[in-house]
């Protein structure tokens, strides 16, 4: 019969999982020795029954009777010490595995390309970083401890049973093939259900994530009942799958014990036959029965271990898919201290997905150092996509993007991104202080005077100085304690402080009122001096003084020129301008 490829892949996954425990082999070895001692002590308790009955109760040996309390106390002391060493040692390794694995996954998330995040939502990644990693820790440590203890306990008990009476022991082995069949079936079922449970955990996380992040939309549309119903559905699915695991586990355990009961009954019948009674003392029979009955507990525990093992393998399979994802291409080797700012797009083509049409089609454009170039066009024309190529969030499918006459892919990725500051319409702030947000990513923390100066230039100081702790005020997740305009100004201050030679402004003033926009525009006019600035703006009034305007439509540049020359050409730009002018007039 051909080997199940699922089992082969599962074993391959588990071996890889064990690799995360091996660096801590010394602690694991000590814990394993303690576990072996624990299994030995459990067998010793059963072995104590034979001399206890034969020598104390039958022979009434007073010397042995006086020693029995000391044996019992010694065994319990040894059991307590070995249990503590085994539990603590493996727990220590487990938490290190969790720590190491989470760091590996988090580091991988920082290295993954933008294309990956286009197809995977954040809830899936959060569940992998939390729930999945914990399942792996169980599989690589707790499973090993339990398997070692239960296996040794079973081995010691069976060895002792052979020592007492090998005929009865062989008789007990009749049930083992039936138990093996049950365990094989349960193993595959656990693995299948575990994969579905992990998907359900992701769905629960996703439902919470969307409801929390979109709480204002939920409220304004009175959609609480819809979200409540959806969450109840995914939560119930998780509960139902978990109960299937419990039912499988409990059912298999009960069936194994029922089969074992037949063996016990048969052995009791066989052992109480006259010819057997002549060969066995009461102590021997009692010790044999205790050892055999004690086998049910480690066999039952191995069923629970199997569940954890299959969960860990299923989780490991998903995590390894993530860890095996190709990282961002960092193939460049050319260092770049500070760019002069000359940019060129040569016949650039790009599509997000092979099944989609091209987002950029034959882009050609030269930008001189220090120029301010504005990109305009309707939504979906390719403006943001084009500028996303500059920091290599994406690489073009064909053509070239050059900086200072060199293809971007020649430069070291870290050095390239040091040259660029970006302020886009989706401002991202962090749950730290105002100062740390403005100085985010800088190698050394500037003094407060430099941070305050950047805030003043961005016209953010007027609200920062009113905050309870000024620059040291925590602003909450994504600046939740600030208004949209205030968050935008902090992002602009961050770009000012970075002082990069290339500046990308993607709707950088979109969240500001007219007065704030005027102040920001004045600050930006100072900022762009000596820098190459690329601006995306839907409001054409904000880019009239640009050195060059590139008009985009359907992934192509259809017009270039200054504001005046484009209006005089009476083409696509002039039509856009008249449309906005008419809307502004009607709005007024």
N, C-alpha and C positions, 0 to 999 in steps of 0.2 A: 504494500500500500504506500502511495506517495505521501511524503511528509507535508503536513499542512503548512503552506507558505506563511499563514498568519502566525503560527507558532514560531516559525523560523525568524520572522521579523520581530516578534515579541522578544525572543531571546536576544537578538541583536540589539534591540532597544535597551533591554535590561542590562546587558553588559556595558553599554555606554553609560547608563545611569550609575552603575557601580563605580565607574571611573571618577565620579565626583566625591566618592567616599574614600577612595584609596589614599589620597594625600594624608588622611588622618588615620592611617593603618595602625599606628602605635596605640592610640586610644581604643580603636576597634579591637585590637588584639587583647588588650587588658579586659575590655568589656566581654569579649568572647570567652576568656578564661573564667571570668566571674560567672558567666552564663553557664558554662560547663559545670562549674562547681555547684551552681543552683540546681541544675538537672540531677547531679549526683546526690545532692542532699535529699531531694524529693524521693529518689529511689532508696536512699538509706532509711527513710522513715518506714517504707514498706518492708525493708529488710529487717527492721527492728522488731516487727511483729512476731516472726518465727521464734527467736530466742525468748521474747517476752512471754509467749504462751507456753513454749516447751519447758523453759528453764525456771520461769517464775511461777506459773500457775500449775504446771504438771509436776515438775521436779521440786518446786518450792525452794530453789537455791537462794539462800538469804544473802550470800555475798553478791550475787548478780542483781538481786532486787535492790540492794543499796546503791548499786552503780547506775541503775536505770535513770533516775532523775538527772544525773550528771550528763548521761548520753543525750537525753532529750534537750536539756538546756544548751549543750554544746552544738547540737544540730540546729536548733533555732537561732543561736548566735551566728553560726556560719551561714545559715540561710539568709538572715537579715543583712549581713555584710555583703554577701555575694549578690543579693537582689539589688541593694543600693548601688554597688559598683557597676553592675550590668545596666541598670536603668539610667543612671546618671551619665555613664560613659557613652551609651548610644544616643541619649538625648543631646549631649554635647556635640556629637558628630552630626546629628540631624539638623541642629540649628546652624551649624557651620555650612552644611550642604545648602540649606535654605538661603543663608547669607550669600554664599558664593554663587549659587545659581541665579539669584535675583540680580546680583551685580553683573553677571554675564549677560542676562537677558536685557537689563537696562542699558548696558554698554552697547549691546547690539542694536537696541532701538535708536540710540543716538547716531549709529552709523548707517542706518538703512536709508535708501534713497526715497525721494518724494513719491515716486511711482508706487512704492509699497504702501504708503499712507493713503494714496488715492483709492486703494481697493480694500483696505482693512480699517475697521472703525476702532475708536479708542477703547470701547468697552471690551472688545475681544482681547486687546493687549493688556488691559488692567486685570482681567480674569486670569490670563496666563501668568502674570507677574505675582499674583496672590494665591488663588486657589490651586492652580496647576502645580506651582512650585512646592506647596505644602504636601500635595499628593506624592510628589517625587521623593521628598524627604522621608515620608512614611515607607515608601517602597525600598529605599536604599539603606535604611537604618533599622526601623522598627521591625520590618519584615525579616531582615537578617537575624536580629536578636531573637525574635519569636521562632523563626524557623530553626535556628541553631538550638535553642532551648528545647523546643518540642521534639525535634529530631533526636537530640541526645537523650531526652527523657524517655522517648519511645524505645530507643536502642538499649538504654540501661534497664528499663523494665523488662523488655523481651529477653535480654541477656540473663537477667535474674530469674525470669520464668523458666528459661532453658536450664539454668542451674538447679532449680527446684524440681522440675519434671519436664523432660524434653518431649514426652509423648503428648501431654496435655497442651504444650505450647504449639506443637505442629498441628494439633487438632484445631486450635484457634485460628491458624493461618488460612483456613478454608474460606473465610469471609473477605480476605484482603482483595481478591480480584473484583468483587462487587463494589467495594469501597473505592477502588481505583477508578472504575467506570464512572461512578458518581462524581468524583473529584474532577475528572477530565471534562465531563459535561458542564459542571458548575464553572470551571475555569473559563471556558469559551463564552458562557452566558455572562459572567461578570465583566469580561472585557468589552463585549458588545454594549451592555447597559452603561458601563463606565464612560464610553465615548459619548453616548447620548446625554448622560448626566453633565459632562463637561460642556456640551453645547447648550444645555439648559441653564447652566450657571452663567454662561456668556450672555444668554438672552435676558436673564434677570438683571445682570449688571448693566446691560444696554438700556433696558427699560428705565432703571433708576437714573442712569446718566442723562438720558434724553429728557426725562421729566424734571430733573433738577436744573440742568442747564437751560431748558426751555420753559422755566416756570412762569415767566411773564406771558408767553404765548399761550400756555395752558390756561392761565387765569383769564386772559382777555377773551378767549374763545369758550370759556366755561367748559373746558374739556376735561375737568377733573374726573368725571365719571368714566369717560373713555380711557384715560390713563389708568384709572383704578381697575377697570375691567381687564385691560390688556395685561397689567402687572399680575392680577389674580390668575390669569390664564397661564402665563409663563411660570409663575410661582407654583401653581398646582401641578404643572407638568414636571417640574423639578421634584416636588414631593412624591408624585406618582412613580417616577423612575427610581427614587431613593427607596420607596417601599417595595419595588420589584427586587431590588438588591437584598433588602431585608428578608423578603419572602423566600428568595432563592437560598439565601444563607441559612435561614431557620429551617426550611424544608429539607435541605440537604443534610443539615446537622441531625434533624430528627430521624431521617431515613438511615443515616449511618449508625445512629445509636440503636435503632430498631433492629438493623442487621446484626449489630454487635450483641444485642440482647439474645438473639437466637444462639449465637456462639457461646455466650455465657451460660444459657440454659442447658445447652448440650454438654458443656464442660462440667457443670455441676452434676448433671445426671451421670456422666461417665466417671467422674472422680469419686462419686459416692457408691460405686459398685464395690462389692465385697473384696475382690482381689486388689482394687486400688486402695481401699481403706487400710489394707494390711501393709501397704508400702509407704503411706503418708502419715506423718504425725499431724495433730490438730494445728500446730504452728505452721507447718509447711503448707497445709491446705489454705489456712487463713491468709498467709503471706502471698500465696499464688493468686488467690481471688482478689486481694487488695491491689496487687500489681496489675492484674488484668483489668479490673474496673478503673484503675487510675489511668489506663491507656486512653479512656474515652475523652478525658479533658484535653490532653495535647492534640488528639485527633480532631476534636471540636475546634480548638484554637487554630489549627492549621487551615480550617475552612475560613476563619476570619482573616487570617494572614493572606490567604489566596485572594480575598476581596481587595485588600489593600494593595497587594502586588499588581493585580489587574488594573486597578485605578491608576497606580503609579506608571505602569507601562503605557496606558492610554494617554495620560498626561505628558509623559516623556516623549511619546511619538509626536504630539502637537508642538511641544516646546522645541524639539530638535528641528522640526520644519522651520520654525522661526529662526533658530540659531544658524541654520544652514542657508538662510536667505542671503543672496549676494549683497555685500555692503556697497556703499557709494563708491564709484570708481575714483580711486585716488592715485591715478597712474602718473601724474605729472611729477617731474623731478626738478624743474627749473625754479630756483628761488626768486622771490619778488619782494624787494624791500618797500618801495613806494612807487606806484604806477604814475606815469605822466597823464594817463586818462584818454588816450586815443583808442577808439572802439570802432570795429568794423564787422558788419554782418555780410557774409558772402554766400549768396544763394542758399539761404537757410531753409530747410524743410523739417517739419516736426509734426508728429501725431502722438496723442496720449496712449492710444491703444491701437493694435493692429486692425481691429474691427471698425475703428472710427475713421472719419475722413481727416485729412491733414488740418491741423490747427494753424500751421504756418506754411506758406507755399512760395518759395523763391524770394525770400527777403534779402534785399541788398541795400545797405546803408552805411555811410561813413560819418563818424562823429569825431570832430577835432578835440584835442585836450582843452578843457575849460568851457566847452560849449554847453548850453542848456537846450536840450532837445525835448520837445513835448510830443507825446503820442496820443492821438485822438481817434475816435471812431465809436461806432455803436457797441453795445455789450456783445461779447462773443467774437469781436473782430480780430483778437489775437494780441492785444496790447500787453496784458499781464503775462501771457505765455512767453512773448518775446523777451521781456525783461527778466523772466525767471531763468533764462538761459545764461545770463551774465554771471550770477553767483554759482552756476552749475547745479541748480536745483534739478534741472534736467539737462541732458546733452542732446544736441540736434541730431536728427536721423541722418541727414546729409548736409553738406556745406560746412562752413566754418564760422565761429565767432572769435574774433581776434582782439586782444588787448595789447597795446603798444607793439603791434605788428606780429605778435605771437599767438598761436592758437591757445585758447584757454586751457585745453587739456595738457599743454606742456608744463603749466605752472603747478607747483604744489598747492593742493586744494586749500590748506590752511592759509597759506600766504595770499592766495587769490581772494579769499573772503575777508581777509584783513583790510583789503582795499575798498570795501563796499559798506556803506551805511544804507539802511532801507527803512522807510516809514510807509506802511501800507494801510489800507482801509480797515483791515482786521487787526487792530492793535492787540498785542499780547504782552501783558504785564505779569509779574510774579508775586507770590504771597510773601513779600519781604518789605523792607522799608522803601521810602521814596528814593533815598540816595542810592541804595543798592540796585534799584530798577534803572536809574539813570546811568549808573556806572556798570551796568550788566555786561559781563564778558570781558572786561578789561583785565589785563594781566595783573596790574597792581591797582589798588583802590586809590583814586585821587583824593586830595584833601577836599574838605567841604567847600572851600572857596571856589575851586574849579567846577565842582558840581553845581553850586549856586549860580555861577556865571552862566553855565549852559542852560540852567532853568530860567534865568532872566532873559537870555536871548530867545528862548522859546516862549516867553511870556507865561511861564508856569509859576514863577516865583510869587506872583500876586495871590495865588491860592495856597501855595506850599507854606508860606510864612504864617498863614492862619490856621494851619493844622496843629493839633495838640502837641506834637513833638517835632514839628517842622520837617526837616529832611529825614529824620529818624522815625517818622510815623509809618506803621505798617498799613498797607493799603488793601489787604485782603486778596482773595483769589482773583486773578486777572483784573486787579484794581476795582473790586466790587464797591469800595467805599468812595469812588470818584465818579464824576459825571463823564459822559462820552467825550466831551471836549477836553476835559482835564486829562483823561487817559491819552488822548491824541497828542497833547502838548508834552506830556512826559516822554512819549515815544520820539518826538522831535528833539527834545533835550538829549535823549540818549544818542541820537544820530549826530547831534552837534558835538557831544563830548568825545565820541569815537574819532572824529576828525579824519575821516577816510577821504581819499582823493576822488572816489566815485560815490555818487548819491542817487538813490532811486526813491522817488516820491510817487507812490501809487495811491491816488486820492488822499493825499496827506492832510488836506484841510476839510475833508468831507464831513467831519463831525462837529465843525465849528460854526458858531453864528457869524454874522457878517462882520461885527466889530472885531471878534477874536481872529477871524480869518485875515483881516486887514493887518493886524499886529503880527501874525505869524508870517504873512507874506513879506512884511518888512524884514523880519529876522531871516527868512529864507533868502532874500535878496543879498544879504551880507554873506550868508553861508555858501552860496553857489560861486562866489568869487574865487577863481583859481581852481575850481573843481568841475569835473564833468558831471552834469546833472541830467538825469532822465526822468521825465515827469509824465505821469498818466493823470489826466483830468477830464471829467465829463463837462464841467463848467468851463467853457472856452474863454470866459472873461479872465480866468486866472493864469492863462498861458500866452497872453497876447505879446508879451515882451520876450518870449523864447527866441533864441538864435535861430532855431529851426523847428518846424512843425512837420511831423510825419503823420499823414492821414492813412488809417488802416481800414480795410474792408475785406471780410471773408478770408483772413489770414494773409493778405497781401498789403503792401504799401502802394496806395494808388495816387498819392500826391505828396510832394514835399515843397517846403518854402517857408517864408516868414508869414506872419499874420496878414500883412498888407498885400503881399504878392498872391497869396492864396485867395483872398477876397477878390482881388482884381481878376484872377483866373476864372472866377464864377463857376467853380466845379463843386465837388462833393463837400469840401470844407465850407465853402460859402453857403451851401444849402443847410448844413448843420448849424452854422452860425445864425443864419436867418431864423431857423426853427427855434433855437434857444432865445434869440432876441424877441421873437414874437410871443413866446411863452412868458418871458419876463415882463413884457409890456402888458399882456393880458392879466398876469398875476398881480401887477401893480395896480 
